[in-house]
Amino acid sequence: MKTNINIKNRVAIIGAGMTLFRRKLKETPQEITFEAVKMALESAGLEAKDIEAVVIGSAPDAFDGIHEKGEHLADGALAYLKPSKRVFVGGATGVMAAISGWWHVASGLYDLVLVIAEEKMSDAKPHPQAVFLHIWDPILEKPLNPNLIWIFAMEMHRYMYKYNIKKEDIALVTVKNKKNALDHPAARDAMNLTVEDVLNSEVLVWPVQRLDISSITDGAAAIVLASEKVARRFTDSPVWIEGVGWALDSTHWTCRELAYPLYLEYAGNMAYKMAGIENPRKQLDFAEVYDPFNYKELHHMEGLKLADKGKAPELTREGVTQRDGDLPICPSGGLLGVGNPIAAAGLMKVCELFWQLRYEAGKRQVKIKNGYALAQAWGDLMQVSTVLIAKGG
Amino acid sequence: MAEVAIVGIGCYAFSPNTNFVSFREGMFEAAVRAFKDCGIDPRKDVDSFIVCEEDFWEGVSISNEFMPDQLGAVLKPIATVTSESLIGLASAYMQIKTGAFDIVVVESHSKASNILTYPKILELALDPLYERHLNIHPYYLASLEARYYMNKYGIDYSYFAKVVEKNKNNGLLNPRGNFASKISYEEIIKKEKLFDPLTIYDVANLTDGFIVLVLASKEVAEKLDCKPIWIKGIGWSSESSSFLFRDLAEIKSAYDASERAYKMAGITNPRRQLDFAEVDDRFSYRELMHIEALRICKKGEAYKELDIGSFNREGDFPVNISGGYLACGLPLDAGGIWRVYEVALQLRGEAGNMQIKDVKNAVILSWRGINTSTYATVVLSNED
């Protein structure tokens, strides 16, 4: 009784859309949702009535301040008298929503499914970080009143200590991603920076500095999924979802080795097995790994076996992960460059796979050799990863 | 025919106040019962987990964080579906249907006794621009609905009182009947109004409870030592979340959800093909609306059938044999799979005093509450 790989129905992505990623968007959460949905439907050449089921992804309810947020957003997602539901795994929600859409179609129950991820963080007062004051174990951790950046500082420190990594090397990720984002029309944080700029930015919690972190953003992203049976009616170049994987580690992060994301290795293995990928480093053309902090990109490359343990900074320094390198990482600009509306950022990465694998990414286009690419997201208490592998043509 | 079965069920601490366990301990206890029920080891055998919980009920942000350890789900695929737990069940069903998963576990729980400001949380589910500033207990929406339904079909309050009498008395046979009582129609009808026309008896009390279900594909279910309950059809649907855009007497999405489930199960005449139903009765009048949505009787005529006793335990088509939420309490979003638990006991013939004879097929309709229009319907059977 092991997870088997006998998937009965293949699932294709046939449309994608995303709104501008900005701080303090004027639209309501429902309106942002609608914008992204409209773009995805137009991209697939569909109308709302063609959609059979809707999957909504959105991270903590407290950002929008709305209880039962899935129901609230369903209006914007045009889910009237349709099956709709919301999935939620913290920061990893964006890719999880796509995975949930995948199982709607792969089960054979639905042929056309809309997946939408929305986040409106900037409504939270005084600051969205306050929402993260309530994510802790109420008995063991909350009395210490920790802040989210503190625990990531611990993880970053542990990672740097264990593999003897310099901040200069980690800063290169910020420089790369913010530069990549210059070509992304929806980007919020695109910049031309140098390593010195990153190292001289304000210290938040050592070793985390301002430019090590992605910023608070509003936005939404949406994709349309179709079964193999109907996909080619709408497009000549569907992008196939070949593998999905997700895993959650123990709640007790204080008892885990923080230098290596074991949960990601499990999630990655599940997806690789499903997609039949044996050597990810060679077979993947590019990867959109989750980069809310610059060290996380490196961390995740190692968890996904795209680099040996502690060796991801080396690949970054050698330029392998640049857009024209051997294994481009975050060619979109990632969360550091495009912005981080939590759930929407995850689904934005899936959108990027769609555009890249269809040669629609414009100036961001990377070279496609094998046709395989991967998107990944991460969340909760440094605890969960979701992985999706797509194949073009 | 059916491809997915419920092979293990577990329920723990279904009680209005569970100050003797934390939510994690409660989940653990329920999970152990469910795993033992079908003889599986979560670490080896389970391929995926679905949990249904909502941050504001839990009182922590990102409540998903706290789910894996006590279910034996560490380093396993586990995802939160923040919805009515029957929709979580539907997700597990779909996962098995993909062919990639053999055993999937669904968990949902209520720790309502920890909630100090229940009406305020309900209010947060209302539209922030148009509805929230009315600043009254959201149950007033239920009284509007009830009044509208009464006017539209020419019903008076006495029928709602009969629903309360039936369910509260049914619950006396249920070990989980926390709010069951030997109350009579005369007592109910005399009670002062809380949300006119509803009295305090017409509104379900909250309860705690932890439920875990184990689902398996056909191949695996037949190998396990268990009494499988087959999922024949499942459907869910919602209209607008805002009551401003809904016809309060027409619960369209409930009809839609039921239609989807019936279509999948191949049911054309529910009254004849099914043996009994469990429907959401968090407000007494809702039971009648939901019975109509399930097409067990004609629209606007459920009260007539109620009057002649068709929905009683011994009646032609029993509804809410368990006593429903009115007698057992409302376990928030765990309500849907709690109903599955109760129905599974009936279909397995393990319902003890509650047991009714010769039952094969049943239907459950669950709702997400007054500020939503989300419904889910599932058709269950003890025959493949």
Interface residues (C-beta under 8 A of the other chain):
Chain A: M1 K2 T3 N4 I5 N6 I7 K8 N9 T28 A59 P60 D61 A62 G65 I66 H67 E68 K69 G70 E71 H72 A74 D75 A79 Y80 L81 K82 P83 S84 K85 R86 V87 F88 V89 G90 M96 I99 S100 W102 W103 H104 A106 S107 G108 L109 V131 F132 H134 I135 W136 D137 P138 G245 W246 A247 L248 D249 S250 T251 H252 L262 Y263 Y266 A267 M270 M274 G379 D380 L381 Q383 V384
Chain B: K44 D45 D47 S48 E54 D55 F56 G59 V60 S61 I62 N64 E65 F66 M67 P68 D69 A73 V74 L75 K76 P77 I78 A79 T80 V81 T82 S83 I87 A90 S91 Y93 M94 Q95 I96 K97 T98 G99 A100 F101 D102 I103 I121 L122 L124 A125 D127 P128 L129 V220 G235 W236 S237 S238 E239 S240 S241 S242 F245 K252 S253 D256 A257 R260 R368 G369 N371 T372 S373 T374
